[in-house]
Amino acid sequence: MLSVQPVSEAGFAAMAEEWRMCLEASDANPLFMSWPWLYSWWETWSQVLGMELVLLGVFDQRGELVGIGPFCRRVLVTPGGVRVARLYMIGNAWRLAPTVRTEYCAIIARRGSEQAVTAALVPALEQLKWDEMISTDVPVDQLESLKVGRFYDQRGYRMIHRTEDVGIRINTTGRFDDWLAGLGKNTRLKAYNRRSYLKKQGELDFLDHEEGRDGDFFGRLNAFHMNRWGKPAFDREALRFHRLLLQRLHLCEGEPAMSLILYNEHCVSVLYDVVVRGCRYNLQAGYEEDFDPKVSLGYLHLGHAIEAAFSDGATSAYDLLAGNGKNQFYKSHFHGEAVHFSTFQVVRSPLLKALYRIQAASPLFMARGLSRRVGL
């Protein structure tokens, strides 16, 4: 038999090792569902967003942690005066405020105990006070554990699918040359062959970032983004989050993989990756936009990072994650496996169910007007 117990904020702060052991024994994502990522998110945004912790630990008869329900709650009043108690997964604030994006969201459960952990969490969640529950960026292989609406069919709960997104994950256990040969001609040119062109024109160096030698990495990253997008990659809260994450990354057996491209001793590109348990994740990048019309620095830097992942015998995948580029879904060009994510909500408030039903049945212009007035 399993028991579900709420975890306090003090308990959350002190459970890094217990969380690590539970996560390692599960199939949940080792970075995004890790204690360093989720606790750093909570420490950064919980007070800013007015969140209440609803962290549920699932324990076996010996008192060992076998599952984690990483939730939080926010009560808000929409512009139309509708009071909504919304349950979120820690790591995202859907339609509330921009934060860093937490992908691969899931309930954490030890292998072999997935159904038992979910079965224990469902009645615990049902006893909580909430009108709707938001699940964001859930990978398709974890959907069943989070589609709690299927347990509530007899109660008339409503499930609304909001968005679908795609990421790309590259298997790096083979030979880099084979992967490179499988790329399209134009992608291979941009990701690798342009090295020769640049080396003929000047001095090209790919370097791991060193704080003492290279200065503030995030300062460079933000400067590149200001020039390209008109805003920094990371605002004040996001900078705090990433600095906290890097300090704690070793607690999930991770390490940073931040790199630079120097051309004629001038930094023209930065890449922010982290490596956790055999997977290298591409979190952010920035580069000099008007560098050379024949060279795509973003592709070139990714090509080098992917080659490094192939060369590292301990790394089995390079994850480009979800999200589109400025003009196209460039990640699909990198010959990787598509990872599908879903964002959906489970609604149990009769008023909200009625409003969403009206919204879904209305013409587009009326549905948009309802969304603006009511704030759905």
KASUL-V57542 format. One line per field, one symbol per residue. ss: DSSP state (A for helix, B for strand, O for the rest). Layout:
BEGIN
ss = ???
END
This chain:
BEGIN
ss = OOBBBBBOAAAAAAOAAAAAAAAAOBOOOOOOOOAAAAAAAAAAAAAAAOOBBBBBBBBOOOOOBBBBBBBBBBBBBOOOOOBBBBBBBOOOOOOOOOOOOOOOOOOBBBOOOAAAAAAAAAAAAAAOOOOBBBBBBBBAAAAAAAOAAAAAAAAOOBBBBBBBBBBBBBBOOOOAAAAAAOOOAAAAAAAAAAAAAAAAAOOBBBBBOOAAAAOOAAAAAAAAAAAAAOOOOOOAAAAAAAAAAAAAAAAAOBBBBBBBBBBOOBBBBBBBBBBBOOBBBBBBBBBOOOOOOOOOAAAAAAAAAAAAAAAOOOOOBBBBBBOOOOOOOAAAAAOOBBBBBBBBBBBOOAAAAAAAAAAAAOOAAAAAAAAAAAOO
END
